[in-house]
Amino acid sequence: AALDMIYREARALARVQHPNVVKLIGVVELPDENLWGVVMPWAEGGTLADWLEKHREPITGPGLGEALKILLGIASGMMAVHEHGILHLDLKPENVLLAGDGTP
C-alpha cells in the first residue's frame, strides 16, 4: 500500500518538467530488506538548510539577490508541481535541494 503510493507519486512527479523541480531518475526497491528509495540527481549545492546555516547574518546586499533567487525558484517549482495536481506536504529547508549554482 505504501509502496503503491510512492510509485503513484513518482509517476506524477516524472510528468513535471520544470527547471525548479528535481528530476526523478527512478524508484529502487529492496524487498528482502523492506526498503525503497527515490533516486534523484546529486544536489551539488546541498539543501536550503545548509545554505541558511552558512548565511546566519541578516541578508543584505548581494546576498539578498541570492536569497530572492532561491525564494522565487521555490515558488515557481511549487506552482509547477501544483499545476500537475501534486501537493508536496513536507516543504521545509531540508527538502529543498540546490544545484551547484544555487538554483533550487
N, C-alpha and C positions, 0 to 999 in steps of 0.2 A: 504494500500500500504506500509506504513512504517512498520507496524506490520508484514506483509508478509516478508519483507526484514530481519527483526530481526529473525524470525523463520528460514529463509534460512541460515542466518549466524550462528545461534545456532546449526542447524543440521550439518553444515560444521565443526564447532568447536568441536562438540561432537565426530567427527571421529578422531580428533587429539589426540593421546595418547602419551604424552611426559612429562618427569619429569619437564620441564621448561615451560609448558603451563598449565594454570589453568584449572581445570576440571569444566565442565559445569554441574550443577545439574538440571537446568530447566529454563523455562521462565514462569513468572507469569503475568496474565492479570487481570486487574480490569476494565472491560468495562464501568461500571457505572461512574467511575471517569476518564475514558480515560487515564489510567495509565498502564504501563507494567514495568517489571523488569527482569533482568537476575540474576539467583541465582547461586552463586559460594561458595565454602568453605571459611570460615573466614581466612583472611591472618594475622596470629599472628604477623608477623614481620612488618606489616604496608606496606607502599609504599616506593618506591625508593626515592620519595620526602622527606619522613620522615627520611630515612637513611641519605640522603645528608644534611638535616638540622642539624643532630647530628654530622656530620663529615665535618665541615666547614673548618678545617685546611687542609693544603696540605697533601695528602695521602702518607705516607711513612711507612716503617717497616711492621708490621703485618697487618696494615690497608690496605696496598697496595694489599696484597694477597686476602683480603676480597673483595676489590673493583674489582679485576680481576675476582674473582669467580662470582660476580654478572654480570659483563660485558659479560663473556663467557656464562653464563646461559641465558642471554637475547638473545645473538646471536644464541645460539643453539635452543632456543624456537622459535625465528622468522624464522629460517631455516625450522624447522618442520612445522610451520604454512604455510609458502610459498610453501613447497612441496605439501601441500593439496590445493593449489590454492587460499589461503586466503591472502588478504592484510590487515594489521592492520589499516593503515591510521591515527592512532592517538597515536603513540608510544611516550610517554613522562613520566617523573618520576612519575607523579600522577597516571598513568595507569599501572605501573609495581608493581605487588604485591609480597611481600616477605614472605616466610614461616618463622616459628619461628627460624630456624637455619640460616636465611639469604639467602636461596636459592630462586632465582626468579622463 
